[in-house]
């Protein structure tokens, strides 16, 4: 994606968030940007990093990337290292919002603006770049309800395979889906927390299917878990059960045209990384940036899956083609 297109899209996000159009100093050049990420033990976070690296390189900026490997203590040390290197802007994908508080205070004292990405913190940050996970759960829920109505099914039983206990993303994707199902007459059976891992979802689905043979739909908080459930359903010959997830994994989109995978919401990590760099650059330019920059999502169903480019691990989010839900 060109820098011009990224800037235009960022301007759209600012307007959507009620912010004043960007204005201020001339574009900064040759920035030193620090990026402390929670982990690389996930394809999503690998591609988030890659998107940020590509955007920084395209803009002539230096990106210093450090992987905390899920360790809060290491992340705090990494952030302190980045502060010592006098980065112009600090990007943080926090392992734990509360545990990185000392680092946020140190950045504030050093007058270094902080941009959080994907995972937010409570305060001491300039902007957060992410997606509305509640909206994502809601639009997937609406699509599931539409698919049930089209199939002539009412009072359906829906099994929900959840993410991580107490996680903000889990709660938002759960609450959004439940809101969409409110007053629908459908019954949601809340399954176990499978930690967004496919293998865990396979084990969970085996037990859930045995206990709920009358299931009509499986909704999982990400596509990886939904695909695990789909595997179990296929092995059991249950091609009558609809499946839906979130994130826009290409494998999920591939399952749509000739199968019972009915919906997902896009969560393109490379685009998220790109937008984060654009936000960091805008802040350093002295431009007005909204506190929450919504990187946008789009619903994918059988009806529009052919319009979505998904040659990589995750489908691409292209607002110019798909619009924004």
SEFI-326539 format. One record per residue (C-alpha): residue in three letters; x, y, z. Coordinates in steps of 0.02 Angstrom, whole numbers. Example, Ala and Ser with C-alpha at 12.3 -4.5 7.8 and 13.67 -1.06 7.14 Angstrom:
! residues 2
+-----+--------+--------+--------+
:   r :   east :  north :     up :
+-----+--------+--------+--------+
: Ala :    615 :   -225 :    390 :
: Ser :    684 :    -53 :    357 :
+-----+--------+--------+--------+
//
This chain:
! residues 325
+-----+--------+--------+--------+
:   r :   east :  north :     up :
+-----+--------+--------+--------+
: Unk :      0 :      0 :      0 :
: Unk :     68 :    171 :    -47 :
: Unk :    104 :    302 :     84 :
: Unk :    -22 :    417 :     -2 :
: Unk :   -161 :    287 :     13 :
: Unk :   -115 :    252 :    194 :
: Unk :   -122 :    437 :    235 :
: Unk :   -290 :    454 :    150 :
: Unk :   -359 :    307 :    246 :
: Unk :   -292 :    375 :    409 :
: Unk :   -382 :    537 :    372 :
: Unk :   -544 :    438 :    350 :
: Unk :   -516 :    355 :    519 :
: Unk :   -488 :    525 :    599 :
: Unk :   -651 :    592 :    529 :
: Unk :   -743 :    435 :    586 :
: Unk :   -678 :    462 :    761 :
: Unk :   -733 :    643 :    764 :
: Unk :   -558 :    714 :    752 :
: Unk :   -507 :    871 :    661 :
: Unk :   -422 :    842 :    494 :
: Unk :   -233 :    825 :    510 :
: Unk :   -139 :    987 :    507 :
: Unk :     25 :   1044 :    579 :
: Unk :    209 :   1039 :    539 :
: Unk :    286 :    976 :    378 :
: Unk :    310 :    788 :    371 :
: Unk :    452 :    728 :    482 :
: Unk :    589 :    629 :    399 :
: Unk :    706 :    493 :    460 :
: Unk :    616 :    454 :    622 :
: Unk :    681 :    327 :    746 :
: Unk :    530 :    224 :    799 :
: Unk :    537 :     95 :    939 :
: Unk :    417 :    -54 :    936 :
: Unk :    398 :   -168 :   1088 :
: Unk :    286 :   -316 :   1045 :
: Unk :    214 :   -445 :   1163 :
: Unk :    263 :   -599 :   1061 :
: Unk :    304 :   -674 :    893 :
: Unk :    229 :   -842 :    941 :
: Unk :     78 :   -807 :    832 :
: Unk :     61 :   -781 :    643 :
: Unk :    -47 :   -628 :    679 :
: Unk :     93 :   -541 :    774 :
: Unk :    225 :   -591 :    647 :
: Unk :    124 :   -506 :    511 :
: Unk :     88 :   -356 :    623 :
: Unk :    276 :   -333 :    641 :
: Unk :    304 :   -357 :    453 :
: Unk :    173 :   -226 :    411 :
: Unk :    255 :   -101 :    527 :
: Unk :    429 :   -137 :    459 :
: Unk :    372 :   -116 :    279 :
: Unk :    283 :     49 :    316 :
: Unk :    432 :    119 :    411 :
: Unk :    552 :     70 :    272 :
: Unk :    440 :    146 :    139 :
: Unk :    438 :    310 :    235 :
: Unk :    626 :    315 :    263 :
: Unk :    610 :    287 :    451 :
: Unk :    711 :    172 :    563 :
: Unk :    609 :     43 :    660 :
: Unk :    691 :    -38 :    810 :
: Unk :    589 :   -194 :    848 :
: Unk :    601 :   -294 :   1010 :
: Unk :    505 :   -454 :   1051 :
: Unk :    455 :   -477 :   1234 :
: Unk :    415 :   -661 :   1205 :
: Unk :    265 :   -648 :   1320 :
: Unk :    372 :   -594 :   1468 :
: Unk :    315 :   -434 :   1555 :
: Unk :    483 :   -406 :   1641 :
: Unk :    574 :   -422 :   1475 :
: Unk :    451 :   -302 :   1395 :
: Unk :    482 :   -170 :   1528 :
: Unk :    669 :   -191 :   1504 :
: Unk :    648 :   -182 :   1315 :
: Unk :    549 :    -20 :   1328 :
: Unk :    679 :     56 :   1443 :
: Unk :    811 :      9 :   1314 :
: Unk :    711 :     97 :   1178 :
: Unk :    693 :    251 :   1287 :
: Unk :    881 :    250 :   1317 :
: Unk :    906 :    245 :   1128 :
: Unk :    803 :    405 :   1120 :
: Unk :    672 :    346 :    998 :
: Unk :    556 :    480 :    929 :
: Unk :    398 :    378 :    953 :
: Unk :    367 :    220 :   1053 :
: Unk :    245 :     86 :    992 :
: Unk :    190 :    -41 :   1123 :
: Unk :     89 :   -200 :   1101 :
: Unk :     77 :   -235 :   1289 :
: Unk :     88 :   -406 :   1370 :
: Unk :    -12 :   -337 :   1515 :
: Unk :    -89 :   -164 :   1526 :
: Unk :    -56 :   -143 :   1712 :
: Unk :    118 :   -217 :   1713 :
: Unk :    188 :    -95 :   1583 :
: Unk :    134 :     56 :   1686 :
: Unk :    314 :     92 :   1746 :
: Unk :    371 :     96 :   1565 :
: Unk :    232 :    215 :   1516 :
: Unk :    284 :    331 :   1657 :
: Unk :    465 :    323 :   1600 :
: Unk :    416 :    366 :   1422 :
: Unk :    310 :    511 :   1485 :
: Unk :    456 :    579 :   1585 :
: Unk :    567 :    565 :   1430 :
: Unk :    434 :    659 :   1328 :
: Unk :    417 :    514 :   1207 :
: Unk :    241 :    491 :   1136 :
: Unk :    169 :    316 :   1154 :
: Unk :     59 :    227 :   1026 :
: Unk :    -19 :     63 :   1079 :
: Unk :    -74 :    -63 :    949 :
: Unk :   -199 :   -207 :    956 :
: Unk :   -195 :   -213 :   1147 :
: Unk :   -231 :    -54 :   1241 :
: Unk :   -176 :     22 :   1407 :
: Unk :   -272 :    133 :   1529 :
: Unk :   -178 :    297 :   1517 :
: Unk :    -13 :    384 :   1477 :
: Unk :    -28 :    353 :   1290 :
: Unk :    -59 :    469 :   1144 :
: Unk :   -157 :    354 :   1029 :
: Unk :   -216 :    175 :   1017 :
: Unk :   -228 :     87 :    849 :
: Unk :   -341 :    -64 :    844 :
: Unk :   -509 :   -130 :    793 :
: Unk :   -681 :   -131 :    871 :
: Unk :   -692 :   -312 :    926 :
: Unk :   -869 :   -291 :    991 :
: Unk :   -922 :   -231 :    820 :
: Unk :   -833 :   -379 :    741 :
: Unk :   -929 :   -501 :    851 :
: Unk :  -1090 :   -407 :    813 :
: Unk :  -1078 :   -409 :    624 :
: Unk :  -1032 :   -594 :    626 :
: Unk :  -1183 :   -625 :    738 :
: Unk :  -1295 :   -532 :    616 :
: Unk :  -1229 :   -637 :    473 :
: Unk :  -1260 :   -798 :    569 :
: Unk :  -1439 :   -744 :    608 :
: Unk :  -1467 :   -704 :    423 :
: Unk :  -1398 :   -874 :    372 :
: Unk :  -1513 :   -961 :    496 :
: Unk :  -1664 :   -868 :    431 :
: Unk :  -1617 :   -908 :    251 :
: Unk :  -1607 :  -1092 :    299 :
: Unk :  -1777 :  -1082 :    385 :
: Unk :  -1704 :  -1120 :    556 :
: Unk :  -1773 :  -1041 :    714 :
: Unk :  -1733 :  -1067 :    898 :
: Unk :  -1562 :  -1129 :    846 :
: Unk :  -1433 :  -1195 :    968 :
: Unk :  -1268 :  -1103 :    951 :
: Unk :  -1108 :  -1166 :   1032 :
: Unk :   -984 :  -1028 :   1073 :
: Unk :   -800 :  -1073 :   1088 :
: Unk :   -717 :   -934 :   1186 :
: Unk :   -544 :   -855 :   1182 :
: Unk :   -449 :   -819 :   1344 :
: Unk :   -534 :   -802 :   1513 :
: Unk :   -549 :   -619 :   1562 :
: Unk :   -470 :   -553 :   1402 :
: Unk :   -537 :   -390 :   1332 :
: Unk :   -544 :   -459 :   1154 :
: Unk :   -637 :   -613 :   1215 :
: Unk :   -765 :   -510 :   1309 :
: Unk :   -794 :   -391 :   1163 :
: Unk :   -813 :   -529 :   1034 :
: Unk :   -929 :   -621 :   1152 :
: Unk :  -1034 :   -470 :   1196 :
: Unk :  -1050 :   -410 :   1017 :
: Unk :  -1110 :   -580 :    958 :
: Unk :  -1232 :   -594 :   1103 :
: Unk :  -1301 :   -421 :   1064 :
: Unk :  -1334 :   -475 :    885 :
: Unk :  -1428 :   -629 :    948 :
: Unk :  -1533 :   -533 :   1074 :
: Unk :  -1719 :   -569 :   1053 :
: Unk :  -1681 :   -690 :    909 :
: Unk :  -1748 :   -842 :   1001 :
: Unk :  -1584 :   -933 :    974 :
: Unk :  -1496 :  -1015 :   1122 :
: Unk :  -1309 :   -989 :   1151 :
: Unk :  -1212 :  -1124 :   1243 :
: Unk :  -1051 :  -1046 :   1309 :
: Unk :   -911 :  -1171 :   1284 :
: Unk :   -739 :  -1175 :   1365 :
: Unk :   -594 :  -1055 :   1342 :
: Unk :   -484 :  -1128 :   1206 :
: Unk :   -354 :   -986 :   1211 :
: Unk :   -374 :   -950 :   1025 :
: Unk :   -282 :  -1113 :    986 :
: Unk :   -350 :  -1233 :    855 :
: Unk :   -292 :  -1392 :    942 :
: Unk :   -381 :  -1339 :   1101 :
: Unk :   -539 :  -1304 :   1003 :
: Unk :   -532 :  -1477 :    924 :
: Unk :   -529 :  -1558 :   1095 :
: Unk :   -666 :  -1444 :   1159 :
: Unk :   -777 :  -1473 :   1008 :
: Unk :   -766 :  -1661 :   1024 :
: Unk :   -841 :  -1650 :   1198 :
: Unk :   -964 :  -1512 :   1152 :
: Unk :  -1032 :  -1609 :   1003 :
: Unk :  -1060 :  -1762 :   1109 :
: Unk :  -1153 :  -1660 :   1240 :
: Unk :  -1249 :  -1556 :   1111 :
: Unk :  -1295 :  -1667 :    963 :
: Unk :  -1434 :  -1544 :    918 :
: Unk :  -1312 :  -1401 :    883 :
: Unk :  -1349 :  -1291 :    732 :
: Unk :  -1206 :  -1165 :    737 :
: Unk :  -1030 :  -1151 :    807 :
: Unk :   -963 :   -976 :    836 :
: Unk :   -781 :   -959 :    891 :
: Unk :   -691 :   -802 :    945 :
: Unk :   -563 :   -826 :    807 :
: Unk :   -555 :   -920 :    643 :
: Unk :   -417 :  -1036 :    702 :
: Unk :   -532 :  -1109 :    836 :
: Unk :   -680 :  -1109 :    716 :
: Unk :   -577 :  -1210 :    592 :
: Unk :   -536 :  -1334 :    730 :
: Unk :   -722 :  -1353 :    765 :
: Unk :   -754 :  -1372 :    579 :
: Unk :   -629 :  -1515 :    572 :
: Unk :   -722 :  -1609 :    709 :
: Unk :   -890 :  -1578 :    626 :
: Unk :   -826 :  -1644 :    459 :
: Unk :   -756 :  -1799 :    540 :
: Unk :   -925 :  -1829 :    622 :
: Unk :  -1017 :  -1803 :    457 :
: Unk :  -1105 :  -1650 :    526 :
: Unk :  -1105 :  -1541 :    371 :
: Unk :  -1272 :  -1470 :    427 :
: Unk :  -1191 :  -1364 :    563 :
: Unk :  -1144 :  -1185 :    518 :
: Unk :   -976 :  -1116 :    575 :
: Unk :   -919 :   -935 :    599 :
: Unk :   -766 :   -850 :    669 :
: Unk :   -668 :   -686 :    673 :
: Unk :   -502 :   -627 :    598 :
: Unk :   -515 :   -667 :    413 :
: Unk :   -395 :   -812 :    401 :
: Unk :   -374 :   -858 :    218 :
: Unk :   -410 :  -1040 :    262 :
: Unk :   -580 :   -988 :    329 :
: Unk :   -620 :   -893 :    169 :
: Unk :   -567 :  -1044 :     66 :
: Unk :   -694 :  -1148 :    163 :
: Unk :   -840 :  -1032 :    122 :
: Unk :   -890 :  -1060 :    -60 :
: Unk :   -929 :  -1246 :    -51 :
: Unk :   -948 :  -1274 :    135 :
: Unk :  -1040 :  -1223 :    292 :
: Unk :   -921 :  -1085 :    349 :
: Unk :  -1040 :   -937 :    343 :
: Unk :   -951 :   -782 :    410 :
: Unk :   -794 :   -697 :    475 :
: Unk :   -737 :   -518 :    507 :
: Unk :   -572 :   -455 :    438 :
: Unk :   -429 :   -417 :    556 :
: Unk :   -285 :   -391 :    435 :
: Unk :   -125 :   -378 :    542 :
: Unk :    -12 :   -309 :    406 :
: Unk :   -131 :   -166 :    374 :
: Unk :   -141 :   -137 :    562 :
: Unk :     49 :   -123 :    569 :
: Unk :     50 :     -2 :    423 :
: Unk :    -81 :    112 :    500 :
: Unk :     14 :    111 :    666 :
: Unk :    168 :    181 :    581 :
: Unk :     63 :    314 :    495 :
: Unk :     -9 :    364 :    664 :
: Unk :    164 :    371 :    744 :
: Unk :    224 :    482 :    602 :
: Unk :     73 :    596 :    613 :
: Unk :     98 :    619 :    801 :
: Unk :    280 :    666 :    777 :
: Unk :    226 :    787 :    641 :
: Unk :    122 :    876 :    772 :
: Unk :    -41 :    832 :    685 :
: Unk :   -203 :    802 :    778 :
: Unk :   -235 :    615 :    797 :
: Unk :   -387 :    535 :    880 :
: Unk :   -357 :    439 :   1042 :
: Unk :   -428 :    283 :    960 :
: Unk :   -386 :    252 :    778 :
: Unk :   -500 :    115 :    713 :
: Unk :   -407 :     17 :    579 :
: Unk :   -574 :    -46 :    516 :
: Unk :   -651 :   -214 :    477 :
: Unk :   -768 :   -290 :    349 :
: Unk :   -887 :   -437 :    355 :
: Unk :   -850 :   -582 :    239 :
: Unk :   -985 :   -707 :    192 :
: Unk :  -1019 :   -822 :     45 :
: Unk :  -1095 :   -672 :    -43 :
: Unk :   -935 :   -568 :    -54 :
: Unk :   -792 :   -690 :    -22 :
: Unk :   -746 :   -683 :   -206 :
: Unk :   -706 :   -498 :   -189 :
: Unk :   -581 :   -523 :    -48 :
: Unk :   -397 :   -548 :    -87 :
: Unk :   -327 :   -686 :     24 :
: Unk :   -166 :   -752 :    -49 :
: Unk :    -75 :   -737 :    118 :
: Unk :   -115 :   -809 :    289 :
: Unk :   -241 :   -671 :    323 :
: Unk :   -361 :   -592 :    200 :
: Unk :   -320 :   -413 :    153 :
: Unk :   -430 :   -274 :    221 :
: Unk :   -458 :   -152 :     77 :
: Unk :   -584 :    -15 :    120 :
: Unk :   -582 :     45 :    -61 :
: Unk :   -654 :   -123 :   -115 :
: Unk :   -751 :   -187 :     37 :
: Unk :   -796 :    -29 :    131 :
: Unk :   -794 :    -27 :    321 :
: Unk :   -923 :   -104 :    438 :
+-----+--------+--------+--------+
//
